[in-house]
Amino acid sequence: CMENKEVIKVNALDLKSFDENRFNPKVVYESDNIKVILAYFKQGQFIPVHTPGVDVVLCILEGEAEVVAGDEKIVAKEKDLIIVPGGTKRGIRALRELTVLHIVQPPPSEEDHIEVHTKIAQGRFE
């Protein structure tokens, strides 16, 4: 993909909106090296546990979440930062309304997300 050289400034509250059926990811920036997403979750919505080969940084901006990171289950609260290396399983479920800054490096491939799409379709977190 083309390298974007534009400076981007967004406010997570300005972009906040929800999807009734699943978590709502808003891609803020994507290059060959990195993908930056603001993700909005209603209580109970989730990104299912999966094991992509990419690093992820999760920063809880608002709310509270259950985060699976490797063998750990973490209750993550506002302003918590969780970094999960590539090849380590991860998933996140909103314990209450949730806003997460989600940075993935490098951007995930379609193969990385097969498990995500399958589990969302089945309504399975783990």
C-alpha positions as CSV (number, residue, x, y, z in Angstrom):
1,C,0.0,0.0,0.0
2,M,1.1,3.6,-0.5
3,E,3.0,5.3,2.3
4,N,0.9,8.1,3.8
5,K,2.9,11.2,4.6
6,E,0.1,13.2,6.1
7,V,0.0,14.1,9.7
8,I,-3.2,12.8,11.3
9,K,-4.9,14.2,14.4
10,V,-8.1,12.7,15.6
11,N,-10.0,12.6,18.9
12,A,-11.2,9.2,20.1
13,L,-14.5,10.7,21.5
14,D,-15.3,12.4,18.1
15,L,-15.1,9.1,16.3
16,K,-17.0,7.1,18.9
17,S,-19.8,5.1,17.6
18,F,-21.1,1.6,18.0
19,D,-22.3,-1.3,15.9
20,E,-25.2,-3.2,17.5
21,N,-23.8,-6.6,16.1
22,R,-20.1,-6.5,16.8
23,F,-17.2,-4.3,17.9
24,N,-16.7,-1.2,15.7
25,P,-13.1,-0.7,14.5
26,K,-12.2,2.7,12.9
27,V,-8.9,2.6,11.1
28,V,-7.2,5.9,11.8
29,Y,-3.9,5.2,10.0
30,E,-2.4,2.4,7.9
31,S,1.0,2.1,6.2
32,D,3.2,-0.9,5.2
33,N,4.6,-0.9,8.8
34,I,1.7,-0.2,11.1
35,K,-2.1,-0.1,11.5
36,V,-3.7,2.2,14.1
37,I,-7.3,1.5,15.0
38,L,-9.7,3.1,17.5
39,A,-12.1,0.3,18.5
40,Y,-15.5,0.8,20.2
41,F,-17.3,-1.9,22.1
42,K,-20.6,-2.2,23.7
43,Q,-20.6,-4.3,26.9
44,G,-20.1,-7.9,26.0
45,Q,-18.7,-7.3,22.5
46,F,-15.3,-8.7,21.7
47,I,-12.4,-9.5,19.4
48,P,-12.1,-13.3,19.8
49,V,-9.0,-15.0,21.0
50,H,-6.6,-15.6,18.1
51,T,-2.9,-15.9,17.5
52,P,-1.6,-13.7,14.6
53,G,2.0,-13.3,13.9
54,V,2.0,-9.5,14.6
55,D,2.7,-7.4,17.7
56,V,-0.3,-5.5,19.2
57,V,-0.4,-2.6,21.6
58,L,-3.7,-2.1,23.4
59,C,-4.4,1.1,25.4
60,I,-7.7,1.3,27.2
61,L,-9.0,4.8,26.8
62,E,-12.4,4.3,28.4
63,G,-14.1,1.5,30.1
64,E,-13.0,-1.9,31.3
65,A,-12.1,-5.1,29.5
66,E,-11.1,-8.8,29.9
67,V,-7.9,-9.3,27.9
68,V,-6.5,-12.7,27.1
69,A,-2.7,-12.4,26.5
70,G,-0.9,-15.7,26.3
71,D,-1.9,-17.7,29.3
72,E,-3.0,-14.7,31.3
73,K,-6.5,-13.2,31.7
74,I,-6.2,-9.6,32.6
75,V,-8.9,-7.2,33.8
76,A,-7.7,-4.0,32.0
77,K,-9.0,-0.6,33.2
78,E,-8.8,2.9,31.8
79,K,-5.2,4.0,30.9
80,D,-3.9,0.4,31.1
81,L,-1.4,-0.5,28.3
82,I,-1.0,-4.1,27.3
83,I,1.6,-5.2,24.7
84,V,1.3,-8.7,23.2
85,P,4.1,-10.0,20.9
86,G,3.4,-11.7,17.6
87,G,2.7,-15.4,17.8
88,T,1.1,-15.0,21.3
89,K,-2.7,-15.5,21.6
90,R,-4.8,-12.5,22.4
91,G,-8.4,-11.4,22.6
92,I,-10.4,-8.6,24.3
93,R,-14.0,-8.5,25.6
94,A,-15.8,-5.4,26.9
95,L,-16.8,-5.7,30.6
96,R,-18.5,-2.4,30.1
97,E,-18.7,0.2,27.2
98,L,-15.1,0.3,25.9
99,T,-12.8,2.5,23.8
100,V,-9.4,0.9,22.9
101,L,-6.5,2.3,21.0
102,H,-5.3,-0.7,19.0
103,I,-1.9,-0.5,17.3
104,V,-0.7,-3.5,15.2
105,Q,2.7,-3.9,13.7
106,P,3.1,-4.9,11.0
107,P,-0.5,-4.7,9.7
108,P,-2.2,-8.2,10.0
109,S,-2.7,-10.3,6.9
110,E,-6.0,-11.9,5.9
111,E,-4.6,-15.2,7.2
112,D,-4.1,-13.6,10.6
113,H,-7.8,-12.8,10.8
114,I,-9.4,-16.0,9.5
115,E,-9.9,-17.2,13.2
116,V,-11.3,-13.8,14.2
117,H,-14.0,-13.8,11.4
118,T,-14.9,-17.4,12.1
119,K,-15.3,-16.9,15.8
120,I,-17.3,-13.6,15.5
121,A,-19.6,-15.4,13.1
122,Q,-20.0,-18.2,15.7
123,G,-20.4,-15.7,18.6
124,R,-17.4,-17.3,20.3
125,F,-14.8,-15.3,22.3
126,E,-12.5,-18.2,23.0
